[in-house]
Amino acid sequence: MLSVLFAAKKKILQMIVCGDNMDKYNYRKEMIKDIKEYITDNPVGLDDNDILTDYYNWEEYWSDTLWGEDCITGNGPDGYDTEEKCQEYVATNLDLYFEAANEYDDFPNGGTPWIYNNPAKHMDATIRCYLLGECVASAIEELENDGTPTYRKTTTD
């Protein structure tokens, strides 16, 4: 019963917000691009405080590191983008938002995130955090396949 209600609510909201003409924003593609850029621009040295002693692997390290990065998840004070842009991203991905919100039990007061000051930014960050582990794994795999290291080799003298 609840899933039918969510499906109907999702479809109505999607029709109201974006109509049938809006192209679907590809969260996975954009996040993988952003993560690859971040890793390439912020390489970690193997001797940087013995980083892997606290992490199982690079995927775990980067997932943990990027969780609070606005430029990746929007899970910080500024968000990933403007409220208006986030509305566009989320409007074509309400199914993904409801999937993520269900995973995180992110239905405040038993309802929707409209109670927040920036509801679309909140919904956008929820989706990005939900996809983070999957996208980090894909980004690392793509970087390694391209021959780009996910860390820099350092020497200790």
Sine and cosine of phi, psi and omega as CSV:
sin_phi,cos_phi,sin_psi,cos_psi,sin_omega,cos_omega
0.00,0.00,-0.73,0.68,-0.02,-1.00
-0.90,0.44,-0.63,0.77,0.00,-1.00
-0.92,0.40,-0.57,0.82,0.05,-1.00
-0.91,0.41,-0.66,0.75,0.03,-1.00
-0.89,0.46,-0.72,0.69,0.02,-1.00
-0.89,0.46,-0.65,0.76,0.00,-1.00
-0.89,0.46,-0.69,0.72,0.01,-1.00
-0.91,0.40,-0.70,0.71,0.01,-1.00
-0.87,0.48,-0.69,0.72,0.00,-1.00
-0.87,0.49,-0.74,0.67,-0.04,-1.00
-0.90,0.44,-0.68,0.73,0.02,-1.00
-0.89,0.45,-0.73,0.68,0.01,-1.00
-0.88,0.47,-0.66,0.75,-0.01,-1.00
-0.90,0.44,-0.67,0.74,0.02,-1.00
-0.91,0.42,-0.65,0.76,0.00,-1.00
-0.92,0.39,-0.73,0.69,-0.12,-0.99
-0.97,0.25,-0.71,0.70,-0.16,-0.99
-0.83,-0.56,-0.12,0.99,-0.02,-1.00
0.89,0.45,-0.35,-0.94,-0.03,-1.00
-0.98,-0.17,-0.04,1.00,-0.14,-0.99
-0.99,-0.11,-0.20,0.98,-0.11,-0.99
-0.99,0.14,0.72,-0.69,0.07,-1.00
-0.95,0.30,0.60,-0.80,-0.03,-1.00
-0.97,0.25,0.78,-0.62,0.06,-1.00
-0.96,0.28,0.76,-0.65,-0.05,-1.00
-0.99,-0.11,1.00,-0.05,-0.02,-1.00
-0.84,0.55,-0.73,0.68,-0.07,-1.00
-0.87,0.49,-0.74,0.67,-0.02,-1.00
-0.87,0.49,-0.73,0.68,-0.03,-1.00
-0.93,0.38,-0.63,0.78,0.01,-1.00
-0.92,0.38,-0.67,0.74,0.02,-1.00
-0.87,0.49,-0.68,0.74,0.04,-1.00
-0.87,0.49,-0.74,0.67,-0.01,-1.00
-0.90,0.44,-0.65,0.76,-0.01,-1.00
-0.92,0.39,-0.69,0.72,0.04,-1.00
-0.86,0.51,-0.68,0.73,0.02,-1.00
-0.89,0.45,-0.69,0.73,-0.01,-1.00
-0.89,0.45,-0.73,0.68,-0.01,-1.00
-0.89,0.45,-0.67,0.74,0.00,-1.00
-0.91,0.42,-0.63,0.78,-0.02,-1.00
-0.99,0.16,-0.29,0.96,-0.06,-1.00
-0.75,-0.66,0.88,0.48,-0.05,-1.00
-0.92,0.40,0.53,-0.85,0.02,-1.00
-0.96,-0.27,0.73,-0.68,0.05,-1.00
-0.99,0.14,0.54,-0.84,-0.01,-1.00
-0.89,0.45,-0.40,0.92,-0.01,-1.00
-0.98,-0.19,0.19,0.98,0.03,-1.00
-0.95,0.32,1.00,0.01,0.03,-1.00
0.82,0.58,0.57,0.82,0.00,-1.00
0.72,0.69,0.82,0.58,-0.16,-0.99
-0.80,0.60,-0.63,0.77,-0.07,-1.00
-0.98,0.19,-0.05,1.00,0.08,-1.00
-0.94,0.35,-0.42,0.91,0.01,-1.00
-0.99,-0.12,-0.09,1.00,-0.07,-1.00
-0.76,-0.65,0.52,-0.86,0.00,-1.00
-0.94,0.33,-0.64,0.77,-0.02,-1.00
-0.34,-0.94,0.02,-1.00,-0.04,-1.00
-0.91,0.41,-0.55,0.84,0.02,-1.00
-0.88,0.47,-0.70,0.71,0.03,-1.00
-0.91,0.42,-0.67,0.74,0.01,-1.00
-0.86,0.50,-0.77,0.64,-0.06,-1.00
-0.93,0.36,-0.59,0.81,0.05,-1.00
-0.87,0.48,-0.70,0.71,0.00,-1.00
-0.92,0.39,-0.68,0.73,-0.02,-1.00
-0.91,0.42,-0.65,0.76,-0.11,-0.99
-1.00,0.07,-0.16,0.99,-0.06,-1.00
-0.80,0.60,-0.68,0.74,-0.06,-1.00
-0.98,-0.18,0.18,0.98,-0.01,-1.00
-0.99,0.10,0.90,-0.44,0.03,-1.00
-0.82,0.58,-0.62,0.79,-0.08,-1.00
-0.95,0.32,-0.15,0.99,0.03,-1.00
-0.90,-0.44,-0.82,0.57,-0.10,-1.00
-0.97,-0.26,-0.32,0.95,-0.11,-0.99
0.95,0.31,0.20,0.98,-0.09,-1.00
-1.00,-0.02,0.71,0.71,0.02,-1.00
-0.66,-0.75,-0.19,-0.98,-0.10,-0.99
-0.93,0.38,-0.44,0.90,-0.10,-0.99
-0.98,-0.18,-0.31,0.95,-0.04,-1.00
0.98,0.20,0.17,-0.98,-0.04,-1.00
-0.96,0.27,-0.62,0.79,-0.08,-1.00
-0.46,-0.89,-0.12,-0.99,0.01,-1.00
-0.94,0.33,0.31,-0.95,0.05,-1.00
-0.84,0.54,-0.65,0.76,-0.03,-1.00
-0.91,0.42,-0.71,0.71,0.01,-1.00
-0.91,0.40,-0.65,0.76,0.03,-1.00
-0.89,0.46,-0.56,0.83,0.07,-1.00
-0.87,0.49,-0.67,0.74,0.03,-1.00
-0.90,0.43,-0.71,0.71,-0.02,-1.00
-0.87,0.48,-0.74,0.67,-0.09,-1.00
-0.95,0.30,-0.59,0.81,-0.08,-1.00
-0.83,0.56,-0.58,0.81,-0.02,-1.00
-1.00,-0.07,0.09,1.00,-0.02,-1.00
-0.72,-0.69,0.55,0.84,-0.02,-1.00
-0.87,0.49,-0.54,0.84,0.06,-1.00
-0.87,0.49,-0.67,0.74,0.02,-1.00
-0.93,0.38,-0.62,0.79,0.06,-1.00
-0.89,0.46,-0.74,0.68,-0.02,-1.00
-0.90,0.44,-0.57,0.82,0.07,-1.00
-0.90,0.44,-0.73,0.68,0.00,-1.00
-0.92,0.39,-0.70,0.72,-0.01,-1.00
-0.89,0.45,-0.60,0.80,0.05,-1.00
-0.91,0.41,-0.65,0.76,0.03,-1.00
-0.89,0.46,-0.67,0.74,-0.05,-1.00
-1.00,-0.06,0.02,1.00,-0.08,-1.00
0.80,0.60,0.73,0.68,-0.13,-0.99
-0.99,-0.12,0.80,0.60,0.06,-1.00
-0.86,-0.51,0.99,0.12,-0.07,-1.00
-0.85,0.52,0.65,-0.76,0.00,-1.00
0.80,0.60,0.48,0.88,0.03,-1.00
0.95,0.30,0.20,0.98,-0.07,-1.00
-0.82,-0.58,-0.76,-0.65,-0.06,-1.00
-0.88,-0.47,0.16,-0.99,-0.06,-1.00
-0.98,0.18,0.26,0.96,-0.04,-1.00
-0.90,0.44,-0.23,0.97,-0.03,-1.00
-0.97,0.25,-0.26,0.97,0.00,-1.00
-0.98,0.22,0.37,-0.93,0.04,-1.00
-0.89,0.45,-0.62,0.79,0.00,-1.00
-0.82,-0.57,0.97,0.24,-0.13,-0.99
-0.88,0.48,-0.61,0.79,-0.01,-1.00
-0.93,0.36,-0.61,0.79,0.06,-1.00
-0.89,0.46,-0.65,0.76,0.03,-1.00
-0.90,0.44,-0.71,0.70,0.00,-1.00
-0.90,0.43,-0.65,0.76,0.03,-1.00
-0.88,0.48,-0.73,0.68,0.01,-1.00
-0.90,0.44,-0.60,0.80,0.04,-1.00
-0.87,0.49,-0.71,0.71,0.02,-1.00
-0.90,0.44,-0.73,0.68,-0.06,-1.00
-0.90,0.44,-0.65,0.76,0.03,-1.00
-0.92,0.40,-0.62,0.79,0.02,-1.00
-0.89,0.46,-0.62,0.78,-0.04,-1.00
-1.00,0.01,-0.12,0.99,-0.17,-0.98
-0.82,0.57,-0.81,0.59,-0.05,-1.00
-0.84,0.54,-0.72,0.70,0.02,-1.00
-0.87,0.48,-0.69,0.72,-0.04,-1.00
-0.96,0.30,-0.57,0.82,0.07,-1.00
-0.89,0.46,-0.71,0.70,0.02,-1.00
-0.86,0.52,-0.71,0.71,0.01,-1.00
-0.91,0.41,-0.67,0.74,-0.01,-1.00
-0.89,0.45,-0.71,0.71,0.02,-1.00
-0.89,0.46,-0.69,0.72,0.02,-1.00
-0.87,0.49,-0.71,0.71,0.02,-1.00
-0.90,0.44,-0.67,0.74,0.03,-1.00
-0.89,0.46,-0.70,0.71,0.00,-1.00
-0.92,0.40,-0.63,0.78,0.05,-1.00
-0.90,0.43,-0.51,0.86,0.04,-1.00
-0.99,0.12,-0.09,1.00,-0.03,-1.00
0.99,0.11,0.22,0.98,0.03,-1.00
-1.00,-0.06,0.86,-0.51,-0.01,-1.00
-0.95,0.32,0.52,-0.86,0.05,-1.00
-1.00,-0.01,0.10,1.00,0.09,-1.00
-0.48,-0.88,0.25,-0.97,0.06,-1.00
-0.96,-0.29,0.61,-0.79,0.04,-1.00
-0.99,0.17,0.75,-0.66,-0.01,-1.00
-0.83,-0.56,0.37,-0.93,0.05,-1.00
-0.88,-0.48,0.57,-0.82,0.06,-1.00
-0.93,-0.36,0.82,-0.57,0.01,-1.00
-0.91,-0.42,0.00,0.00,0.00,0.00
